Amino acid sequence: MTAIMDGYLAVAAIAADLLGEAAVARRWATPSALPGMSVGALAGHAVHCDDLAHSAGLPTPALPDDVADTVLVLLARLAARRRGMTAVLRALSRAERAPTTITAF
């Protein structure tokens, strides 16, 4: 393993441990100084899972339905802000009228 992979695994384990802490659970629904931080972080993890799998030539692991729903709603909203609602609507419904890209970032 490389140092970066070891670091990634260590940070993932620390994050998993923190999510199990009672203090984190009590504050989970409390507004953050960074609005949407938990949803944004969840989306980041989902995207990084896809990045890792793709770069290794593996299929992207399936996300739980509730996670996928949350992440897709966030990405769709970000894409609509960046590209416009019509572009996103067309990309998701009409391939023949779809723009070249509707990326959220």
C-alpha positions in Angstrom: 0.0 0.0 0.0 1.1 3.5 -0.6 1.3 6.2 2.0 -1.7 8.0 0.4 -3.8 4.9 0.4 -2.9 4.2 4.0 -3.8 7.8 4.9 -7.1 7.5 3.0 -8.0 4.3 5.0 -7.0 5.9 8.3 -9.1 9.0 7.7 -12.1 6.8 6.5 -11.8 4.8 9.7 -11.6 7.9 11.9 -14.7 9.3 10.2 -16.6 6.1 10.7 -15.6 6.1 14.3 -16.7 9.7 14.8 -20.1 9.0 13.2 -20.7 6.4 16.0 -19.9 8.9 18.8 -22.9 10.0 20.8 -21.8 13.7 20.7 -21.8 13.6 16.9 -25.3 12.0 16.9 -26.6 14.6 19.2 -25.4 17.4 17.0 -26.2 15.8 13.7 -29.4 17.8 13.2 -28.0 21.0 14.6 -27.4 23.7 12.0 -23.7 23.9 11.0 -21.6 26.9 10.3 -21.4 25.4 6.9 -25.0 24.9 5.7 -25.5 21.6 3.9 -22.0 20.3 5.1 -23.2 16.8 5.9 -25.0 16.4 2.5 -22.1 17.9 0.7 -19.7 15.6 2.5 -21.9 12.6 1.7 -21.9 13.6 -2.0 -18.2 13.9 -1.9 -17.8 10.4 -0.5 -20.2 9.0 -3.2 -18.2 10.7 -6.0 -14.9 9.5 -4.6 -16.2 5.9 -4.4 -17.0 6.2 -8.1 -13.6 7.7 -8.8 -11.7 5.0 -6.9 -13.7 2.2 -8.6 -13.4 3.7 -12.1 -9.6 4.3 -11.7 -9.1 0.7 -10.7 -11.3 -0.7 -13.5 -14.0 -1.9 -11.1 -17.7 -1.4 -11.1 -18.9 1.4 -8.9 -20.4 -0.1 -5.7 -24.2 0.4 -5.4 -25.1 3.1 -2.9 -28.0 2.6 -0.5 -31.2 4.0 -2.1 -31.6 6.8 0.5 -27.9 7.9 0.0 -28.3 7.8 -3.8 -31.5 9.9 -3.6 -29.8 12.5 -1.4 -26.7 12.7 -3.5 -28.6 12.8 -6.8 -30.9 15.6 -5.6 -27.9 17.7 -4.5 -26.1 17.1 -7.8 -29.2 17.8 -9.9 -29.8 21.1 -8.1 -26.2 22.1 -8.5 -26.3 21.2 -12.2 -29.5 23.2 -12.7 -27.9 26.2 -11.1 -24.9 25.9 -13.2 -26.3 24.7 -16.5 -30.0 25.8 -16.3 -33.1 23.7 -15.5 -33.9 23.2 -19.2 -30.5 21.7 -19.9 -30.9 19.2 -17.0 -34.4 18.4 -17.9 -33.4 17.6 -21.5 -30.4 15.6 -20.6 -32.5 13.4 -18.3 -35.5 13.1 -20.6 -34.6 13.6 -24.3 -31.3 12.4 -25.6 -31.8 14.0 -29.0 -32.1 17.5 -27.3 -29.6 16.9 -24.5 -26.7 19.4 -24.2 -23.2 18.1 -24.3 -22.8 18.3 -20.5 -24.9 18.9 -17.4 -22.1 18.4 -14.8 -22.7 19.9 -11.4 -19.1 21.1 -11.0 
